[in-house]
Amino acid sequence: MSTAKVIHRRKRTPGEICFNIINYSVFGLFTLICIFPFYYLIINTISANNLSANGLVNFYPKGIHFNNYIEILKLKGLSQAALISVLRTVIGTVLTVMVSAFLGFMFTQQKMWGRKFWYRFMIITMYFNAGLIPTFITIGLLLKLVNNFWVYIIPAIIQPFNVILVKTYLESLPSSIQEAAEIDGAGTLRIFFQVILPISGPILATIAIFSAVNQWNSFQDTLIYITDEKLHSLQYVLYKYINQANSLAMLIKNSTNLSNETMANLASQQTPTSVRMTVSVIVVIPILLVYPMFQRFFIKGIMIGSVKG
């Protein structure tokens, strides 16, 4: 019998069993603490709104209905805002990943002109910020990006932290990979696209998660630079709805036929609480659906990119 099988079948000691029980219990409790807020939001959005408004829905849904989502999705401008958010997330993520990967690769090349200077120049931007007014002057007056879709994309393309992650990751790879390509006559761009990108999946997926989450959740750039309603992002529109939950609930209630004051009408009648919770779920669900697909790459990318060796 092999040593691996002997070790696998070895009887656990009482101390090991006790440790495993405590370990699983603590992490299980921590998992429940993390999950419960999302669960609480969801059960309140599908429960009777009069019960939810009074704080009577805590552990399981009561008077299940889906009218909250139907009414929120009917709000004016929501579909256009969702399209803007999807476009900025997809385009912004792709460009951020590609630029971060290329800069990280170039900063590992000894032949790059002024490599140390440009790398340090980029790092400085992580510690010093010009402030809101100079930034607005630069983006609005110099780059002419006010009321322009590209204001969502261009300022966020280069993120020093992402470049550092890629650079550290690439430095952890064997240098013989690039040397072999150079011996075969490959140039810088060919090495980057045909050699470096295919083996950088974990760190690129990590950057993609960071960028996608930031792009999807961002609304302050809309607040500062955009006045055209056609360019409003979903997050900004939902941000306005949350702040105007009382008036919005009244608007939805007035647009619904409530001629018969039945319990069913009261259960589905919009309240500020139902509006806030439904909007919050709509904001969170897309990221919750996307994140699990990248989780294994995310963990691997962070671990490998965190150690230079």
N, C-alpha and C positions, 0 to 999 in steps of 0.2 A: 504494500500500500504506500502510495506516495506521501511525501511530507506535507504537501498542500492539503490532502484529504484528512490527514491526521489532525492538522491544525484546525481544519474546518469543523471537524466533529468533536473537537475538544470541549468538554463540559465547562460551561461558564461558572465562575466562582460567585458566591452570594454578593460579594462586593461589586462585581461587574454587572450582575443583574440589577442590583439596587441603583447603580449609576445610570444604566440604560433607562430604567423606569423614570428616574428624576429628570434625565436629559430629555426624553421624549415628552414628558409631562410639561416641562418648562417651555420647550419649543412649540408644543401643541397649543399651550395657552397663549404664547406670543402670537402664533398664527391666527388664533381666534380673535385676539385683540385687533390685529391688523385687518381682518376680513369683516368684522362686525359692522364698522361704519358704512361700508358699501352695502352690506346686507340690510342694514337699517334704512338706508336711503331707498333701496329698491322696494322693500315691503311697504314702505309708507307711500310710495308713488302708485302702487296698485291696490291700496286699501281705500276704504271709504274716507273721503276727504274731511268729513265732519269729525270722525274719530281721530284721524291723523292730526288735525289742527289742535285737538284737545290733549294730545300726547298719550292717547290710549292704544297706540300700535307700537309695541316694543320688541316682541320676539317672533311673531308670526302675523301674516296679513289677515285683515278682517274686512269683509265685504269687498271681495276682489272685483276690480274693474280696470279697464285700460283707457278710460276716457281722458286721463291726464295727458298721456302721450299723443293721443289723437288731436286734442285741442292745442297743445304746444306746437305740434308740427304744422298746424294750420296758420300759425302766426305769419304775418307779412314779412317778407325779406329773409326768411330762415333758409330757404333752399339756395338762394343766391349766396348768402353768407357761408353756407356749408360748402358750396363749390369753391369759393375763394380760399377757405381754410384747407380743403383737400389739395388744391393746386399749390398753395404756398408750402404745405407740408411735403408734398412729393418733390416739387422742383427744388425747394430749399434743402431738403435732405440729400438729394442726389448731388447737387453742386457742392454742398458742404463736405460730404464724404470724399468726393473726387479731389477737391482742392486741398483738404486736410491730408489726404493720402499722398498727393504729389509733393506738397511742401515738406511733409515729414520725411519722404524719400529723399528729396533734394538736400535737406539738412544733414543727411547721413553721408553725402557725397563730398569727399575731400577736395574734389576739383571744382566745386561750386565757388564762384567769385564772391568774396566777402561773406562766406558762410557764417562765421562766428558773429560778425557784426549784425547781419540780418536776423539771425536767431535771437540774439540778445535784444535787438530792437523790438522784435515781436513779443518777447517775454515781458518787457517793460510795460506794455499795454495792459498786462494783467494786474498791475499794481497802481497805475495812474489812470484816472478818468477825467476828461475835460469837463464833464458836467452836462446837464440837459441843454442849456442855451447854446454853447459852442457846438454841441452835437446837432442840434436843430439847424443852426446856421450852415453847418457843413452839408448835412443831408438835404435841407430845404433849398438854400440859396446857391450853393456851389454845385451839388449834384442834381438839383432840380427833380427831386424824387417825391415831393409833396403831392398827394393825390395820384400816386403812381404805384402800380402793383409791385414794381421791383423794389420798393422801399422795404417790403417784407423779406426780400431775398438777399440783396447785395450787402447790407450791413452785417448780416449774420453768416456770410460765407466763411470767413476766416475766424476760427475760434482757437486761440493759442493753446488752450488745454487739449483740444482734439489733436492738434499738430504734435504736441509733446507726447501724447499717447502713441501716435503712429511712429514717431521717431524712436521712442524707447522700444517699441515692439520690434521694429526692423533691426535695431542694434542687437537684439537678442537672437536674431537669426544668424546662421553660419555665413560668413563673408564669401565662402567658396561658391555659393549659389550665384551671386552676381559675377564673380570672377570667371566662372565657367561660361556665362553668357557673353561676357566681354571677349573672351578668347575666341568664341564663335563669331565675333564681329558685330554683336548687337550694340546699338546706340543707346543713349540714355532713355529716350521715349519708348523704344522697344523693350528695354529691360523693365521699365516701369509697368507697361501695359501687359506684357506677356509673361513676365516672371514675378514681379513684386505683387501686383494685384491678386493673382490667383492664390497666392499663399498667405494673403493678409485678411482672409475672410473674418476671423474672430474679432480683430480690432476694428475692422470696417463696420461690422454689425453693431459693435458697441457704440461707435460714433453715430451710426444711423439711428440708434435708439435715443441717444442724447438729443440729436438734432430734431428728430420727429416729435419728441415730447415737447421740446422748447417751442417749435413752430406751431404745434397744435394748440398749446396752452397760452400762447402769447396774445395779449390784447392791448398792451400799453402802446405799441407802435401804431396801432389803429387810432387810439385815443389822441396821440400826439400829431401824427402826420396825415391822417385821412379824414376828410370831411365829406367826400363823395360816398353816399350810401351804397352804391353799387360795388364798392371796394371794401365794405365792412366785413370783417372776418366773423366767423361763427362765435368765437369766444367773446368778441366785443358785443355782438348782438345779445348773447345770453347774459353777459355782464350787465347790460342795460336792463334786461328783463328781470334779473335778480334784484337790482336796485329799485325797480319800479313794480315789484311783485304785488303790492297792494292795489295799485291802479290797474295792473294787468289782469289780476283776478277779477276785479269788478267789470272790466271790459269783456272778458270771456263770459262772465255770468250774464251780462246784459244781452250778449249776442246769442245766448242759448234760450230755448223755449222753456220757461219755468212757470207756465200758467197753472199747473197742478203742483201744489207744494206737497209732494209725496216724499217718502223717505229715500226712494231711489234718486230723486232729484237732489236732495240734500247730500246724499253720499257722493254724487259725482260733481257737485258744484265746486268750482275752483276756489281755492283759498290761497293766501300768500304763502303758506307753508307748502302746499302741494306744488305751486309754481316753482318755488326755490328748489325743492327736492327733485322735481322732474327735470328741471334744467341742469342740475348738478349731475344727474345720472346720464343725460344725453352727452354731457361734456366728457365724462369719464369712460363710458363704455368703449369707444373706439380704441383708446390706449390699452384698456384691459384685454381687448381681443388681439391686439397686435403684439404686445409685450411677450406673451408666452412663446411665440414662434421664434423670438430672438434671444430668449433667456439663456440657452446653453452657450450661444456664441458670446453673449454679454459677459458671463462669468469667466469663460476661457480667455476672452480678450483682455479683461481687466487684470487677471492673474498673470498672464504672460507678459503683458505690457508694463506691469508694475515692477518687474525685476530685470535689471540689466546684468546679463551674464554671458 
